[in-house]
Amino acid sequence: MEIRQEEKELVPYISLLKSHPLPHPERWEPVKRFVRFPVERVHIELTNRCNFDCSFCPMTRMTRDMGFMAPELARKILDEIAAEQLAEKVVFHIMGEPLLHKDLFAILEHGKSLNFPTTLSTNGSLLDKKTADGMIDAGLKKINVSLQTPDANSWKYRGFKGMSFDRYRDRILEFAARAVERRSELEVRILVMVTKSRPWLEPYTSSVDIINNDDQLRDVMVEWTNRMYDLADNAGDRRFDRKKVLEKISDITT
């Protein structure tokens, strides 16, 4: 097998990587030769545990042990990323539900103390007014709410029996309403799943049916756009233009 020139240039660094501890600055030299820093973001998985059992989630195939990252390790990672200027922001998301981590707010606050933008992805089931206050106070910049299943019919794919879809939806809206009431700068994003057949969704597309065409996608986005903008209107917040957003939705395709 032919070895590429880039791989040959890494050979001298192998012994260095083995002989120096992870935080040692020289360990980063091989990487810095091939990656331009800061990168856009670094993902940190605080836990791979989740209170959902979604039929479309790769966690159904995960073989790793379940657990939680020690808060000391999370703070150390943030310190190193900030000190080395490795990324523009940190995203708390790979597998699992970050809100299950009991030290989440403290970890977010540590990022805030470093003037480091943080983003979090969540399934949304643990959101409420109190959670909104905690995240805003801890300096969270953006939250991605993986709504994914936007109605009672598709809710069955989440594998969560302790809550109805209506209650799930209302918790997300309660969280968003509090963020608006406080005139916070927290960006709240709602994500839905398009299951239109495509190779990367196999083998899930054969058993999961959520959004499969342009009309379905636009209907869901219009519904949730109006829900979110109603919250802003009710709070007297005129910072956002609903009309412009709705006009953009009319051109969206799957």
Salt bridges, closest charged atoms under 4 A:
GLU7 OE2 - ARG4 NH2 3.76
GLU9 OE1 - ARG33 NH2 3.35
GLU26 OE1 - HIS20 NE2 3.86
GLU40 OE2 - ARG41 NH1 3.08
GLU45 OE2 - ARG64 NH1 2.87
ASP79 OD1 - HIS110 NE2 2.69
GLU84 OE1 - LYS32 NZ 3.19
ASP103 OD2 - LYS102 NZ 3.13
ASP128 OD2 - ARG171 NH2 3.45
ASP133 OD1 - ARG178 NE 2.76
ASP133 OD1 - ARG182 NH1 3.04
ASP137 OD1 - ARG182 NH2 2.75
ASP166 OD1 - ARG169 NH1 3.32
ASP170 OD1 - ARG169 NE 3.26
GLU181 OE1 - ARG178 NH1 3.38
GLU185 OE2 - ARG239 NH1 3.78
GLU187 OE2 - ARG189 NE 2.60
ASP215 OD1 - ARG218 NH1 3.97
GLU223 OE2 - ARG227 NH2 2.97
ASP230 OD1 - ARG242 NH2 2.96
ASP233 OD1 - ARG238 NH1 3.77
ASP233 OD2 - ARG242 NH2 2.56
ASP237 OD2 - ARG239 NH2 2.73
